[in-house]
């Protein structure tokens, strides 16, 4: 028995993870009746799933696609701590170690393990239009982002995320002015770096003040220029989102905002009159008219429309990942609120065609609230 196809390392759990096996026994139904290939899926060392497939009639191959099973075991959560090295994501949260073992079943009897694939590591990333399977190999020991290197933040922002893929445990540096922070990561993890003024000052007090106009941060040789925005007209917000590489990034929305509330309610209808205990009908009690249509339950959801400043082509390209992201947080007064983006489409803007334009988003907060029940 042999593997004819296995997924490549750095494959995405959001792609098809196709294993193809072959055994000559599958072509001999007389000697080996009701032959089936049995695939056992091990994730992080534990058997999580077993599948049985008949040989394909034309080739006698056994074909297993474990993609939809593997992706169910990724649990990406945002729990940043104070400081520059905010969070490390590894096994189970960003990547999964997968081994597939093959048995055979003949006429209802299952054999012992006959074939074991090597351990393969798959990641929670995705890609757009492709001509092959998506890999993460191009980003090893690099910043996990294709955002522009010019960033903006407001002084009181608690978070400004830039992610890094540490394939090895080799140290890398984050340089802020005269300060150098050396980070020695755990191999095969993503490091969520927080380069907000708040995070930098928590480790290097007084490095950035309310009068600071801009500062530079060098991450593993890549220089990010951060402009500190002073917004006097509008309240600024930082939006943090899961990008296409399965890690979090941040974008400032510092122009006009509009808040709204959407209600859901239940009602019932009554007659316009009431009959009292004496049998007398009336349409009011004293000078208060009887209510006919009545709300007896009401809930509401808060929404907010936020806007960026004018954006360049590279920022429009990058922010498509924000609109498609399944995990988005709005930072307000140092609290991160989960939100859902109302838009279901996104048009990529180009300066030569569209001129300079901003990005406007309508966000719905991920919680709903009840008013009084009647």
N, C-alpha and C positions, 0 to 999 in steps of 0.2 A: 504494500500500500504506500502511495506517495502523495505529497501535496503538489498539484499542478499550478496552483495560484494561492498566494497569501497576500494580505494587505501590507503595504510598505510601512516602515516606522515613520512616525510623525503624521500618520493619517488622521483625518478628522472623524470623531465619533458621530458627526452629523452627515457623513457620507455613507455609501454602501461599503461594508467591510466583508469582502467576498473571499471565502475559502473554497477551493476546488480540490477534491481528492479523487483518487482512482485506485481500484483494485481489480485485477483480472477476474476475480471470482464473480464480480457483478455481471460478467458476460456469459456466465454458465448457470442459467436458472435451473437446470436439471439436477446438477450436483449441489447447488446452493439455492434452494427455493426460498421465495419471499425475502430476498436479500435486501438489506437496508444498510446505509451508512448512518452511524450514530455519532453526532458531534456534541462534545461537552465543552461548555464555555466557563473558563475560570477567570474571575476578575479579582485582582489583588490577592491571589492565592486561594480564593474560595470558589467552589463550583456554584454557579448561579443559574445555569440554564442547560437543558439537554434537548436536542432536536434530532429527529429521525427523518431521513429522506430516502426515497427510492432512487436508484440509478436513473439518469436520463436515458431514454430509449435509444437515442441516436449515438451517444458517446459512452454511456455507462459511467459517466462522471457523477460524483455526489457534490452538490453545490449548496453551500451554507452562506447566508448573508446575516451576520450577527449585528449589523449596524443599529437596527432599531432596538435591540436588547441592550447593547453596551451603553448607548447614550442615556438610558434611564438611570444609570448609576453615577452620573456626574451631578454633583450638588455644589454649585458655585454660589458662595455667599460673600457678602461684603461686610467685614468686621474690622475696619482699620483701627489701629491704635495711634496714639499721639506720637509724633516724631516723623523723621524722614523715611525710615524703613517701616512703612505702615502695616504691611501684611504680606505673608507668604502663602501662596497657593500651591498645593502639590497633589499627592495621590487622592483621588476621589473628588477633589474640588475643581481641578483643572485638567488633570490627566488621569488615565487609567492604565494599569499594567494588565495585559490580557494574554492568556495562553489558551489555545484550543487543542483538545485531545480527541482522537477519533477511535471509535470502536466499530464493530460490525454486528449486525443481527441477522441470523440465518434461521428461518422458520420459527421465529419467536424466541430464540436463544441469543442472548447478548454476550459477546466475547469480552475479554479483558482489553485494556488499552493497547492498540496496535501502532499508533502513530501520535507523536506529540510535537507540536510546533514550538518554535523558540518563543521566548517572551517578547511581546511587542507593546510599545507604548503609544497610545492614541490620545489626542488632545481635543479639547472642547472649542475648536475654532471652526470657521466656515469660509467659503470663498464665493465669488460671484460667477460670472461667465468663465468657464474653464474648458480645456481640451484634454483633461486627464483628472486623476484623483488629486485632491488638495493635500499639500504637505506643509509642515511648519519648519522644515529644515533650514530655510533661508534666514530664520530669525534667531538662531541659536547664539547665545551670549551677546545679544543685542537688545536694543529697545524694541518692545513689542508694539509698534505703532507706525503708522504712515502719516501722522499729523504734521503740520508745519512746525518749524522750530521756534516761531514767534508766538508766544502765549500771552494771555492777559488774565489778571486776577485782581480782586479787590482786597484791601489790606486785612479786613477782618475774616476773610474766607478761611475756613478750617482745613479744607482739602483742595489740592490740585494734583491729580494723579498722573503719573507717567509710569508705565509698566516695563519690566525688564525680564527677559527669558534667560535664566541661568541654567544652561545645559550641564555645565560642570560646576564644581565647587570652588572654582578659581575666584579670587577676590577681584572686585572692581571698585572704582572710586566715584564719589559724588562730590564735586567741587563747587562750593558757593563762596565767591570772593576769596578771602584768605583762609577759609575753612575747608578742610578735606575730610570727608567721612569715608572710611574704608568698610565695605560690606563683603563679608564672606558668606555666600549663600549655601543652602543645601542644594546638591545637584538635582537637576531636572525639576526645578520649581520656577514659578513666576514671582517676581518681587514687585510689590506695589509701592512705588516711591511717591512720597508726598512732598512736593516742593512748594507748598503754600507758605506765605509769610508766617503764619501761626506755627506750622511744623518746624520751619527753620529756626525760628526764635525759641522754640521749646528746647532745642539742643544748643543753639548758639545765640544766647540772649542778646538783644539789641542789634543784631545783624541787619534787620530790616525795620525801619521806623515808618510812622505815618507820613513822613515827608519823602520817603524813598520813591523815586519815579520809576525805576526799573532795576533789575538785577539779573545776573546770568547764573545758570546752573549747568555744569558739565557732567553728563552721565556717560561713563564708559567711552569718553572721547567725543560724544555728541553734545554740542552746546545749544541750550535752550535759553532764549532771551525772553524774560518775563517782564511785562509792563504792568505796573500797579495802577489800576484805574480808579480815579476819584469821580464817583457818580453823584452829582449834587441834585440832579433833576429826578432820577429814577432809582428805585431800589434794585441793586444788582443781585443776581442769583448765580450760583454754580450748579451745573447739571452734571451728574456723574453717571456713566453708562457703560454697560458691558460691550466691548468692541468686538470686531470680527475675529480677534485672536483669543477670545475667551477671558479677557482681563479688563479692568476698569480704566477709563480715561475721564477727563473733565473738560467742560466748555463753559465759558462765561456768557450769560445773557444779561446785559446791562442797559438795555433800552426800555421803552415803554412797556408796561404790563397792564393787563386787565383781568380782574377777578370776577367770577360769576358762580352761581349756584344752580344746580339742576335738581328739581324735585320729582319724587314719585309719591303718589298718594292713592288712598282707597276711600271711596265714598259710598253712602247709601242715601236713598230717597224716602221721604215721609210724606204723608198727606199734609195739606196746608192748615188743617184744623186739628184741635185736640178736644176730647170729650172728658169732662171731669167726672168725679164720683156721683154727682147729682144728675148726670145725663145731659149737661149743658155743653154745647159745642161752642168753641171760640177760636179765633185766629191769632190771638195774642194773650199774653199774661201781663197785666198792667199795661205798660207802654212798650213792651218788648214783643215783637212779632215772633211767632213760632217759626223755627227753622225747618225748611223742607229738604234741601240738599245739604248733607253733612259730611265733612271729612272726619274719619275716625282714626286714621293712621297716616303718617307722612314721614318720608325719609328724604335726605338730600345728600348730594355729592358736590364737593367743591371743585371748581376748575379754575385754571389760570392760563392766560395767554402771555407768553414772554417773547422777547425779541433780542437778537444779537445786534452788534454793530455791523457795518458793511464788511463783506467777506471777499476774500480772493478765491480763485479757482481751486487751489489745493484744499482750502478749508471746506468749500462746498463738496468736493469729492470725499473728503474724510468724514464729514458730518452725515453722509448717507448712512454710516454705521450707527449713528445715534437714532435716527428715525426707525431703523430696522431692529434696534436692540430690544430684547425681551426683558431686560432689567435696567430701569432708569430711576435715579434718585434726584430729588430737588433739595438742595441745601438751603435752609432758611434758619438764620440765627443759630448756626452750628448744629442743627438737627437735620438728619437726612430723612426725607419723606419719600416713600415709594410712590411713583406716579406711572400713569399709562399715557402714551402719546396718542392723541385722537386721529392724527393723519394716517392714512393708509396708502399714500403714494408720496414719491419724492422726485423732484425734477432737478437734475444737476445743472447748475448755472455756470456759464462761461462769460468772462468779462467781454470778450470780443463780440458776443452775440447779445447778451442781456445787460451789459453794463454792471456796475457795482450794485449788489443787492444784499439784503440781510436774510436771516433765517428766522421765521416766526413759527412757534410751536404752541399748540393748545394741549395742555397737560391736565389730566384728570387724576386727582388724588386717589390712591388705592384703597381708601377707606370710605365707608358711607355712615351716616349718622341718622338717628331717629329724633323727630320732634316729639311733643307730648302725644300720648294716646288718649283719645277722648273717653 
